[in-house]
Amino acid sequence: NSFALSIGGTYAWNQILGDVVASVTDSTLSNVGSLTIAAFNQSIVDARTEATSQLTGGSGSALAVSVAFNAIGWSLGNFLFAALDAIIGDDFTVTANSTDTLAFIERSDVTVTGDVIVKADNKSVINSRVSNEAIAQSTAVLLGSMGMAAGGVISSNRILGSTKAYVNESRNGKKVSAGGNLLISATDAAGITSNVTLIVSSDATGHIVSSNSSAIGGQVVRNDVRSSVEATIANTVVTANSVVVKAEGKASIHAIADSTTQSSSSSAFGTGKSLAVNGVIATNLVLGDASALISNSDVSTTGDVTVTATNESSIEAIAKAVLASNGIGVGIVLAFNTIGWQAQNILFAAIDALLGTEIGTEDSCRVEALVTNTRLDVGGDLSVTADMAAQLNAEISNDSSSVAEGLTTATATAVSALLASNMVSSSAQAAINYTGSKGYTGSKGDVTVDGALTVASSDASGIDASSSMKAISSTETEIGGSTTSSVGGQVVRNDVRSSSIASINNAFITLGGSLSVTSDEASQLSANIESIVSSSGESAFSTSSSLAVNGTIATNLV
């Protein structure tokens, strides 16, 4: 026999840090036709990392490792700290260095005959594709062969940033006067697209003497998006045809973690050993707020005033593990998907999922549209709306199988374990509120609207999750007996927490049209859980033993 060794690996590190700012400060602008202040952030990390290790021939081992770190707005430190951060799932080894996109007018007197536009737009994106293959094909003509394949992936993608568009004159006699329209707009569409594929395969063949094969695969994937978006008029006297204050949050993760491990050994008498082990840890987290606000100001328009905020934070996650062996096969999948919960280590996350505890810290994704301590004189309609539509979709599966055949004896064991936690926490608020402590006469705030007044909030956050766990084993022998065993278990937790508030507080309102104050809560949870464990043995002339154990714990809360 000969022995061969094949080793392959890749290590990639991509990082972007920096801010984008457009501003007018401490200035006087008069008789300007129109004014546009715009900040755009289109930072992009587009990375592909591949590793392949392959051997063919006599006994040997194939080893392959892929490590990829991609970050926008984070200082990852050294390799060890970045790896620990990805594996453990906490933040103690990295440093936040937020990438900010800012557009603003500050402490300036602005008179414009046309439109005034203050706009901040963030589209930071990470596109990451990581693939790893370790393949061993071992063959011996007379004697037995030994084949081993091992592959591992660590993939971490992180975005941290804030997006703000605002006017703030600090009530120092400065004003913003537009003969046309005033638009304050902030949009954040930071997103991660991650695709991780791992294939580990070992085949060992011996014609006379038994052959042994083992395949071990593992991947750890972490995707993390944190963003805040704000559109604000504060401490300012505003006159315009119409005023729009708009904030849109669209933080998103699209993630696929796909792992396949296969091991087979064969000989004329079927006495070889085969071992396959497959493990996946996938963590996806989104934290994002969206706020549209007019505060401590004096706003007069001939047309409409619109204060609107939307938050459409989302996660689309697939975690898939497939394992096949003709001896012993063990597959484990841990998947944690959260919107509106702070990062925590995988141990505490697993305990929360298993026991239904709350070691983790809730940090709800918010959407707010607020008018506070502001005098309004609106020639058209006044609309204050906040809409939340956070959505988490998850498909998680773990399929372990072992099929053994032999002339004399055969043993097959399949073990499959799946733990999944999908959690969403969100809130929506739309309000006109006066505290009477900001220099206004009396305890009431003045709101004069010639048209209709609408204050509305809605929260339609939800989870659509499916999980599938399979452990299947079977044996077949011609002469001797066989032993088969299958053990499977899964724990799934789905948790949606949402709130919606619409209110008018301590205001003196004069209306020319209708008044509408509405609050809608329409959270939803859809869960599909499948658990299959089977064990079977067959022998032509002897007895066989078979064992199957299956357990499922499912918790769904709204």
Protein Blocks (a to p, Z undefined) as FASTA:
>chain_A
ZZdddddddddddddedddddddehiacehifbdcdddddfbdcddddddddddeddedd
ddddddddddehiaebjmklmmmmmmnopaklbccdddddddddehiacddfbdcddddd
dfbdcddddddddddddddfklccdddddddddddddddddddddddehlnopacddfbb
cddddddfbdcddddddddddddddfkbccddddddddddddddddddddddehiacddf
bdcdddddfbdcddddddddddddddfkopaccddddddddddddddddddddehiacdd
fbdcddddddfddcddddddddddfbbdcddddddddehiacddfklmmmmmmnopafba
cdddddddddehiacddfbdcdddddddddcddddddddddddddfkbccdddddddddd
dddddddddddddehlnopahjbdcdddfbdcddddddfbdcddddddddddddddfklc
cddddddddddddddddddddddehiacddfbdcdddddddddcddddddddddddddfk
bccdddddddddddddZZ
